[in-house]
């Protein structure tokens, strides 16, 4: 059980854009109230509360706020509005992340498909060029076999000299 009258220290999340820094409170109840009611839910996720030797993360701070032992009056009944806001923000953030992931996956799939098509086209082109080269070489061999043998230049010079 937490002593809500004990002094407490609230450490914000480690995010760079954390607008509120370290705060010390005379009572744990005031620290919990500040954390849940005043801090944006994004900052509460990474924040922690130090009460003596006990340390509470964002979810534990919310649980303290919602507990029956919490001595102060809440701004909303049992923090329901605050929880629904943070849940809807997280849901929207998750949906946005999933949309971005889906787009990225589609782009990667499209790129891979283009690469495969280009590879197939290059393979077909290479095979066609190979066929043409082999056909040309075969035609040259056939033409060389049908043509009469040529006299060498050395024999022609000797015959002229005699």
C-alpha positions in Angstrom: 0.0 0.0 0.0 1.3 3.5 -0.9 1.4 6.3 1.6 -0.3 9.1 -0.2 1.0 11.6 2.3 4.7 10.8 1.7 6.9 13.1 -0.5 7.2 12.0 -4.1 9.4 12.8 -7.1 8.0 12.7 -10.7 10.4 12.0 -13.5 9.2 12.8 -17.0 9.6 10.5 -20.0 13.0 10.5 -21.6 11.6 12.0 -24.9 13.3 15.1 -26.1 10.0 17.0 -26.4 9.1 16.5 -22.8 7.9 20.0 -21.9 7.8 19.4 -18.1 10.9 18.3 -16.3 11.5 16.7 -12.9 9.1 17.7 -10.2 9.1 17.2 -6.4 5.8 17.0 -4.5 5.0 17.2 -0.8 2.6 14.4 -1.1 2.2 11.3 -3.4 -1.4 12.2 -3.9 -0.5 15.6 -5.5 2.1 13.9 -7.6 -0.3 11.3 -8.9 -2.9 14.0 -9.5 -0.5 16.1 -11.5 0.8 13.2 -13.5 -2.7 11.9 -14.5 -4.6 15.2 -14.9 -1.9 17.6 -16.1 0.7 15.6 -18.1 -0.2 14.6 -21.7 -0.8 10.9 -21.9 2.2 10.5 -24.3 4.5 11.8 -21.5 2.9 9.8 -18.8 3.7 6.6 -20.7 7.5 7.0 -20.2 7.3 8.8 -16.8 7.8 7.3 -13.4 7.1 8.3 -9.8 9.5 7.7 -7.0 8.0 7.3 -3.5 10.8 6.4 -1.1 12.2 3.2 -2.4 9.2 2.4 -4.5 9.0 3.3 -8.2 5.8 3.4 -10.3 5.6 3.6 -14.1 2.8 5.3 -16.1 0.3 2.4 -15.8 1.0 2.1 -12.0 0.5 5.8 -11.6 -2.9 5.5 -13.3 -3.8 2.6 -11.0 -2.9 4.7 -8.0 -5.2 7.5 -9.3 -8.0 5.0 -9.8 -7.5 3.2 -6.5 -10.1 3.6 -3.7 -7.4 4.7 -1.3 -6.7 7.8 -3.4 -7.5 10.7 -1.1 -8.1 13.6 -3.5 -11.1 14.3 -5.7 -10.6 13.3 -9.3 -11.3 15.6 -12.2 -13.2 12.8 -13.9 -14.8 9.8 -12.4 -12.1 7.2 -11.9 -10.1 8.7 -14.7 -12.4 7.2 -17.4 -12.2 10.2 -19.7 -8.5 10.4 -19.4 -8.2 6.7 -20.2 -10.5 6.8 -23.2 -8.6 9.8 -24.6 -5.3 8.1 -24.3 -6.8 4.9 -25.7 -8.3 6.7 -28.7 -5.0 8.5 -29.3 -3.1 5.3 -29.2 -5.6 3.6 -31.5 -5.3 6.5 -34.0 -1.6 6.3 -33.7 -1.7 2.6 -34.3 -4.0 2.9 -37.2 -1.7 5.5 -38.8 1.3 3.3 -38.2 -0.5 0.3 -39.8 -1.4 2.4 -42.8 2.2 3.6 -43.2 3.4 0.0 -42.8 0.9 -1.2 -45.4 2.0 1.5 -47.9 5.6 0.6 -47.3 5.0 -3.1 -47.8 3.1 -2.4 -51.0 5.9 -0.3 -52.3 8.5 -3.0 -51.5 6.3 -5.6 -53.2 5.9 -3.4 -56.3 9.6 -2.8 -56.4 10.4 -6.5 -56.2 7.9 -7.3 -58.9 9.5 -4.7 -61.2 12.9 -6.1 -60.5 11.7 -9.6 -61.4 10.1 -8.4 -64.6 13.3 -6.5 -65.6 15.4 -9.6 -64.8 13.1 -11.8 -67.0 13.3 -9.3 -69.9 17.1 -9.2 -69.6 17.2 -13.0 -69.6 15.0 -13.2 -72.7 17.1 -10.5 -74.5 20.3 -12.3 -73.6 18.9 -15.7 -74.8 17.8 -14.1 -78.1 21.2 -12.5 -78.6 22.9 -15.8 -78.0 20.7 -17.5 -80.6 21.5 -14.8 -83.1 25.3 -15.1 -82.4 25.2 -18.9 -82.7 23.2 -18.7 -85.9 25.7 -16.2 -87.4 28.6 -18.4 -86.4 27.0 -21.4 -88.0 26.3 -19.5 -91.2 29.9 -18.3 -91.3 31.2 -21.8 -90.9 28.9 -23.1 -93.6 29.9 -20.3 -95.9 33.6 -21.0 -95.2 33.1 -24.7 -96.0 31.4 -24.0 -99.3 33.9 -21.4 -100.5 37.0 -22.5 -102.4 40.2 -22.5 -100.5 42.2 -19.3 -101.0 45.8 -19.4 -102.0 48.2 -17.9 -99.5 50.1 -14.7 -100.3 53.5 -16.5 -99.9 52.7 -19.0 -102.7 51.5 -16.2 -105.0 54.9 -14.4 -104.7 56.9 -17.5 -105.5 54.9 -18.3 -108.6 55.4 -14.7 -109.9 59.2 -14.9 -109.3 59.7 -18.1 -111.3 
